[in-house]
Protein backbone atom coordinates (compact mmCIF):
# COMPACT_ATOMS: atom_id res chain seq x y z
CA UNK A 1 0.00 0.00 0.00
CA UNK A 2 2.18 2.78 -1.26
CA UNK A 3 -0.23 5.38 0.15
CA UNK A 4 0.63 4.29 3.71
CA UNK A 5 4.41 3.95 3.25
CA UNK A 6 5.08 7.75 3.37
CA UNK A 7 3.11 7.94 6.63
CA UNK A 8 4.58 4.87 8.31
CA UNK A 9 8.21 4.86 7.09
CA UNK A 10 9.25 8.07 8.92
CA UNK A 11 8.02 6.63 12.22
CA UNK A 12 9.98 3.40 11.93
CA UNK A 13 7.82 1.00 9.91
CA UNK A 14 9.37 -0.86 6.99
CA UNK A 15 7.60 -0.59 3.62
CA UNK A 16 4.45 -2.70 3.43
CA UNK A 17 4.69 -6.31 2.32
CA UNK A 18 1.58 -7.41 0.43
CA UNK A 19 0.12 -10.77 -0.38
CA UNK A 20 -3.18 -12.01 -1.77
CA UNK A 21 -4.95 -15.28 -2.37
CA UNK A 22 -8.24 -15.31 -4.21
CA UNK A 23 -10.53 -12.72 -2.64
CA UNK A 24 -8.37 -12.10 0.46
CA UNK A 25 -5.35 -9.84 0.77
CA UNK A 26 -3.09 -8.54 3.50
CA UNK A 27 -0.43 -5.86 3.87
CA UNK A 28 1.96 -5.98 6.83
CA UNK A 29 4.10 -3.07 8.00
CA UNK A 30 6.80 -4.15 10.47
CA UNK A 31 8.26 -1.86 13.13
CA UNK A 32 10.97 -2.58 15.67
CA UNK A 33 10.12 -3.22 19.30
CA UNK A 34 9.44 0.45 20.16
CA UNK A 35 6.22 0.59 22.21
CA UNK A 36 5.79 -3.18 22.07
CA UNK A 37 4.05 -4.86 25.00
CA UNK A 38 6.31 -7.93 24.81
CA UNK A 39 9.57 -6.44 23.47
CA UNK A 40 9.01 -8.02 20.05
CA UNK A 41 8.22 -6.52 16.68
CA UNK A 42 5.10 -4.40 16.26
CA UNK A 43 3.24 -5.12 13.02
CA UNK A 44 0.47 -3.05 11.53
CA UNK A 45 -1.71 -5.51 9.61
CA UNK A 46 -4.27 -4.35 7.03
CA UNK A 47 -6.66 -7.07 5.83
CA UNK A 48 -8.47 -6.64 2.52
CA UNK A 49 -11.32 -8.41 0.80
CA UNK A 50 -12.55 -8.27 -2.80
CA UNK A 51 -16.29 -7.99 -2.23
CA UNK A 52 -16.87 -7.04 -5.11
CA UNK A 53 -14.05 -4.44 -5.16
CA UNK A 54 -11.02 -4.40 -2.86
CA UNK A 55 -11.88 -2.92 0.54
CA UNK A 56 -10.29 -2.89 3.99
CA UNK A 57 -11.86 -5.50 6.28
CA UNK A 58 -9.70 -5.12 9.41
CA UNK A 59 -6.76 -3.09 10.72
CA UNK A 60 -4.81 -4.25 13.76
CA UNK A 61 -1.49 -4.11 15.56
CA UNK A 62 0.36 -7.23 16.65
CA UNK A 63 2.64 -6.58 19.60
CA UNK A 64 0.55 -3.94 21.38
CA UNK A 65 -1.64 -4.62 24.41
CA UNK A 66 -4.96 -6.27 23.49
CA UNK A 67 -7.01 -3.09 23.98
CA UNK A 68 -4.97 -1.44 21.19
CA UNK A 69 -5.02 -4.32 18.70
CA UNK A 70 -7.85 -3.18 16.46
CA UNK A 71 -7.85 0.29 14.96
CA UNK A 72 -11.02 2.03 13.88
CA UNK A 73 -11.42 2.34 10.13
CA UNK A 74 -14.14 3.44 7.74
CA UNK A 75 -16.39 0.48 6.96
CA UNK A 76 -18.36 2.39 4.30
CA UNK A 77 -17.10 3.83 1.04
CA UNK A 78 -14.55 2.66 -1.47
CA UNK A 79 -10.91 1.75 -0.86
CA UNK A 80 -9.70 5.30 -1.54
CA UNK A 81 -12.05 6.71 1.11
CA UNK A 82 -11.04 3.98 3.56
CA UNK A 83 -7.35 4.68 3.03
CA UNK A 84 -7.82 8.42 3.47
CA UNK A 85 -9.58 7.84 6.80
CA UNK A 86 -6.97 5.26 7.86
CA UNK A 87 -4.18 7.78 7.21
CA UNK A 88 -5.93 10.28 9.50
CA UNK A 89 -6.39 7.59 12.17
CA UNK A 90 -2.75 6.52 11.97
CA UNK A 91 -1.47 10.09 12.14
CA UNK A 92 -3.54 10.67 15.27
CA UNK A 93 -2.75 7.30 16.84
CA UNK A 94 0.98 7.20 16.15
CA UNK A 95 1.86 10.88 16.45
C-alpha positions as CSV (number, residue, x, y, z in Angstrom):
1,X,0.0,0.0,0.0
2,X,2.2,2.8,-1.3
3,X,-0.2,5.4,0.2
4,X,0.6,4.3,3.7
5,X,4.4,4.0,3.2
6,X,5.1,7.7,3.4
7,X,3.1,7.9,6.6
8,X,4.6,4.9,8.3
9,X,8.2,4.9,7.1
10,X,9.2,8.1,8.9
11,X,8.0,6.6,12.2
12,X,10.0,3.4,11.9
13,X,7.8,1.0,9.9
14,X,9.4,-0.9,7.0
15,X,7.6,-0.6,3.6
16,X,4.4,-2.7,3.4
17,X,4.7,-6.3,2.3
18,X,1.6,-7.4,0.4
19,X,0.1,-10.8,-0.4
20,X,-3.2,-12.0,-1.8
21,X,-4.9,-15.3,-2.4
22,X,-8.2,-15.3,-4.2
23,X,-10.5,-12.7,-2.6
24,X,-8.4,-12.1,0.5
25,X,-5.3,-9.8,0.8
26,X,-3.1,-8.5,3.5
27,X,-0.4,-5.9,3.9
28,X,2.0,-6.0,6.8
29,X,4.1,-3.1,8.0
30,X,6.8,-4.1,10.5
31,X,8.3,-1.9,13.1
32,X,11.0,-2.6,15.7
33,X,10.1,-3.2,19.3
34,X,9.4,0.5,20.2
35,X,6.2,0.6,22.2
36,X,5.8,-3.2,22.1
37,X,4.1,-4.9,25.0
38,X,6.3,-7.9,24.8
39,X,9.6,-6.4,23.5
40,X,9.0,-8.0,20.1
41,X,8.2,-6.5,16.7
42,X,5.1,-4.4,16.3
43,X,3.2,-5.1,13.0
44,X,0.5,-3.1,11.5
45,X,-1.7,-5.5,9.6
46,X,-4.3,-4.3,7.0
47,X,-6.7,-7.1,5.8
48,X,-8.5,-6.6,2.5
49,X,-11.3,-8.4,0.8
50,X,-12.5,-8.3,-2.8
51,X,-16.3,-8.0,-2.2
52,X,-16.9,-7.0,-5.1
53,X,-14.1,-4.4,-5.2
54,X,-11.0,-4.4,-2.9
55,X,-11.9,-2.9,0.5
56,X,-10.3,-2.9,4.0
57,X,-11.9,-5.5,6.3
58,X,-9.7,-5.1,9.4
59,X,-6.8,-3.1,10.7
60,X,-4.8,-4.2,13.8
61,X,-1.5,-4.1,15.6
62,X,0.4,-7.2,16.7
63,X,2.6,-6.6,19.6
64,X,0.6,-3.9,21.4
65,X,-1.6,-4.6,24.4
66,X,-5.0,-6.3,23.5
67,X,-7.0,-3.1,24.0
68,X,-5.0,-1.4,21.2
69,X,-5.0,-4.3,18.7
70,X,-7.9,-3.2,16.5
71,X,-7.8,0.3,15.0
72,X,-11.0,2.0,13.9
73,X,-11.4,2.3,10.1
74,X,-14.1,3.4,7.7
75,X,-16.4,0.5,7.0
76,X,-18.4,2.4,4.3
77,X,-17.1,3.8,1.0
78,X,-14.6,2.7,-1.5
79,X,-10.9,1.8,-0.9
80,X,-9.7,5.3,-1.5
81,X,-12.1,6.7,1.1
82,X,-11.0,4.0,3.6
83,X,-7.3,4.7,3.0
84,X,-7.8,8.4,3.5
85,X,-9.6,7.8,6.8
86,X,-7.0,5.3,7.9
87,X,-4.2,7.8,7.2
88,X,-5.9,10.3,9.5
89,X,-6.4,7.6,12.2
90,X,-2.7,6.5,12.0
91,X,-1.5,10.1,12.1
92,X,-3.5,10.7,15.3
93,X,-2.7,7.3,16.8
94,X,1.0,7.2,16.2
95,X,1.9,10.9,16.5
